[in-house]
Amino acid sequence: MEYLSRICFNSQGWRRPTGEAQLLETSRPHSFCRRFGYGHEEWLFRFDWQIDGWQYGFLQGVNDSRPTVAGMEEAVDVTLYTCEPKSQRRYVAKILDLECLSYSQSEAISSQFVANGWMAEMQAEIVAVGGNISALGDPDWVSGMINVRFRQENVRWYPADTYANEDEYVVTLKRYQFNEIKTADQAPFVDRVRVGRNGRTDAPNQNPFFRSGSAGKMCTPEHGLIQSKLLEELNAEYPNADISCEKDFVDITVETSNERILFEIKSDLVPRTVLRLAVGQLLEYGFYYPPRNVDSDRVTRLVAVGRKALSPADQKYLRYLQQTFNLPLEYRVVTF
């Protein structure tokens, strides 16, 4: 499914509040931005605030439709637009495979924001633009301060001058709603195929930089729930096996007399993404480092774990990997 959703005006890329929306939104009844000087979505693209590769944020349209969309068992595509000065509607970006969080997910992630110090930064940035922090996350105004998550690589930016024509569907939309796109002409086309780019002959970055490894990753609450459920299932399936969590950074390892089974969990609702993210880690865990205290005659199996079943296209892709490269790769569904 595809949706249109409005975000408040922000000239700085929705990385922090600017106070601009309060001056632009003058219609009655007054919007949240008009009342309090900021919108919860103004940190939507704060990409230095990520948890295990996930970008968490807020969409007012999702908030207004929360009873319907909370915890949807389907990732959706969302086209974002904003109302600029002179009421021009500009298309900002399309986010592919966005997930609408359940109430429990929102609560868990909000607690993580507090623990990381991000909530305090948000409050300071609101004060800096003259906003009122009293309504930040207030349940009287929002049913969850964070209600969506997505992968940064799934953001498709529209050119900065992508304005709607007077006869376009988006011009008829007046408020912050989660509007389903039912026909192809209701939003500008964005190809779902991965965007390519031209190469370059020089190295793009010659300054020192830091890249964290597996040992330092921060896992999402969803990851922990899946891991707990999977551990319960495996203990029932392999009552005599040696089963451990986080051994050599592997989410779960099962060791029997003749097998070593490595499970890598990804909490995405899209199985294709689960495979893309898990395969490289599984290959490294399984074959790069010599296994410690493991009989070399044991068979190694690699299992990517996701929340949704494979589509026919996903199954075809997995079979291709298995048969063409002789990979001992499997996919397992675990729900929570």
N, C-alpha and C positions, 0 to 999 in steps of 0.2 A: 504494500500500500504506500501511497505517497500523500504528503500533506504540505500545505502552505502555512507558515507561522510568522507572525510579525515579531521583530525585536526592536527595542527602543533605539533611537538615534544615538550614535556614538562615533565620533570622528577619529578615535584612536584604536580602532580594530577590536573593540569589545574585550580588552585586556584589563581594564579598570574603569571605574565610573568617571564621567567627565562633567556631569551636571547639566549637559546640554538639553537632554530630553525634557527636563522640568520646564524649560523656557519655551519649548516647541509645542508641548501637549496642553493646549488651552481649552479643549472642548469639555463639556459637562455631560455626565458627572466626571469629576476629576479622576484621572488615572493614578495608579500607584506612583509613577514617576513624578507626576505633578505634585502629589501630596508630600512625598518624602525626599525628592531630589535625586533619585537614582532608580535603576531597575535591577532586579536580581540577575538578569541575563548579561549584565555588563562585564562579567568575568568569563563569559562563555568560551572565549578563545585565549585564555590565560594558559598557554601551553607548557609553562614551567610548573604548573600544578597538575601533575598526572600521577595516577596510582596504577602501577603495573601496566603501563601503556594505555590506560583509559583516560579520556578527558571527561570530567564530570561537570555538569552545568545545569542551567535552569532555562526553561522556556515558559513564558506566561500562557501561551496557547495550551501547552500540556497541563499547566496548573488549572486552567479553567475547565479542562476535560478530564481531570484526574480520576473521577469515579469510573470512567469508561476505559481509559488507556493505561492506568497504573498496572505495571507488571505484565504488559502485553507479551504474549508468547511468540512474538514476531518482531523482527527488526524492520524499521520503516525508513523511507527516504523523506527528508524534510527540506523544502526550499524556504530559505529565510529571506525576508524583505524588511526594509525599514522605511519610515516616512521622513524624508529630508525637509529642510526649510522650503517653504512654498508648496508644501504638501506633495512633493514629488515622491513617488514610490520607486525605490531602487532595490533591485535584486542583489543580495549580498553573497549568498553561497548556497550550495546544496550539500547536505550532509547525508551520506549513504549509510545504510545499516545502523541508524540511530536506535537506541533502546530506551524505552520509557520505563523508569524504575518503579518497583513496587514501593509501598509505604515503608516496609521494613528495610529495603535497600537504601532509601532516602535517609532514614534515621541513622543507619550504620555509617554511611558516607559522611553525613553531617558531623558525626562524632569524630571521624577521622580528620576532617577539616579543622576541627577544634584542636585536636591533638597535634596536628602539624603546624599550628600557629597561623593557618591561613584565615581562619575566622577573624582573628585579631587584626590581620592585615586588611581584610575587607572593611572592618569597622573604621580603621584609621583612614582608609582611602575615601570612605563615605564622608567622614568629618572634613577631610581636606577639600572637598568640593561643596561644603555647606549643606550636606544632606543630614537627614535624621535617622540615626541607627536604631531607633526603638522598634521599627517594624521588620528588621532584618531577621528572616526566618520565623516571624511571628505567625502562629497558626491561624490567627484571625484574618491574615492577609494571604498566606500561602500554605498549601498543604504539602509542605516539604520544600526546604530551601534549595535542594538539589533534586531534580526530577528526571534528568536524562544523562546518558553517557554515550560516547562514540570514540572511534579511533581517529587520531589526527590525520592519518593518511587517507581517510574517507571524506575529507572536506574538499569540495570542488568549488573554488572561488569564481564568481562571475567577474568579468572586467568591471572596473570602477564606474564606468559610464553606462551600465546596463539598467536603463530606466524603463518603466512600464509605459506603454502607450495608453491613450485615454480610453480605448475600447477593450482593454485587457481585464480579465477576471479579477486580478488583484486590486484594481482601482475600486471595485465595489465593496471591498472589505474595509470595515471601519474600526474594528476593535481587535484586541489581542486574542485571536481564536485559533484553534487547531482545525484548519479547513482541509477536508479531503480533496485531493486532486483526482477528478474523475475522467478528464479528457486531456489529451496530449497538449492541447493549445492553452491550457490554464497556467503553465509555467514554462520558462525557457528550457530548451533541451540541454541536458547534460548526459554525456555518454558514461554509462556505468563501467565500461572497460577501463582498466587501469591507465591513467594518463602517462604518456611517455614524455621524454624530454631529450634534447640534443646533448651530446657529450661536450667536453672541453679538453683542450690540450694541456692546460696547466692544472696543478693541484689546487682545489678551491680554498683550502684552509691550511696555512703553514704555521699557525700559532698553536701553542700547546693547548690541549683541551682534555677534559676528564670524561671518561665513559665508564659507567658503573657496570659491574658484572652480575652474574646470577646470584652471588652470595648476598648482594645488597638490595635485592628487589623488594618492593613493598607489594603485598598481595591484596586483592580486593576482598570484601566480605563474601561475595559470591564464590570466589575461589575456595575460601575456607569451608563454606557450606557443601560444595561439591566434594571436596577432599574428605570431609567427615562422612558423607553418605557413601562415597566410593570405598572408603576404608571398611565401613560396616559390611558392604556387599562382599568385598574380597575376603574378609575374615570368615564369612559364611561359605564362600566358594572354595577357599583353600585353608581348611582348618588346621592342616599340619605344616603349612608353609611358614617361612620366616618373612613377615610383612613389616615394612618400616616406612615411615614418612620422612621426607627431606634427607634421606641418606645420599650423600654426595650431591645435594641440591635437587635430586629427583623427587617429584611430588609424592609418588608412592612406588616402592619397589617390592615385588613379590619374588621370593627365591624358593624353588622347590628342588627336588633331587635332580631334575633334568632340565629345568627352565629358569631363566631370569627374565622377569616381565617388568618393563619400565612404563610407568603411566605419567603422562604430562597433561595437566589440566589447563584448559582455556575456557573462560566463562562466557565467551561470545555466543550470541544466538545464531550466528551464521556459521555452519560447519566448514565452509570453504576457508573462512578466516581462521578457524581452529586448526585446520590442517596446515595452513601457511605458517602460522606462528609456532606450532608444536614440532613440526618435522625436523627442523634444524637442531633444536635442542635435544630431541630424542636421539638423533644420529650421533651427536657429540657425547651425550651421556652413555650411549650404548657401545660406541666403538672407538672414540678418540683416546680415552683414558683406559689403561688396563684395569679391569675390574679387580677389586681387592678381595682376597680370600674366596674367590669364586672359581669353581672347576671350569677350565677352558672348554670342556666338552659340552657344557650346558648350552642349550639353545637360547638366544636372546630374542625376545619379542618386544616390539615397540608399539605402544597404544596411546593414541591421541584421544583425549576425553573432552567431550562437549555436552551441551545441554539439549541440542536438537538433533533429530535423525537426519541422515544424509539424504539429499534429494537425488533423483536419478542421475543428474549431471555430476553431483559429488561422488556418487558410487562409481561412475565411469572413470572419473579422475583417479580415485583411489586404486581401482583395478589397474589402471595404466601404470601408476607408480609401482605397484606390487609386481606386475608382470614384466615391465620393461627394465626396471632396475633391480628386480629381485629383492625388494625391500620387505623385511619382516614387519610390515606396518599394518596396524589395525585401527579401527575407530570404535569408540564406545560412548553410549549415551548415558548420562547420569543427571537426573532431575532432583530438585530440592524444593 
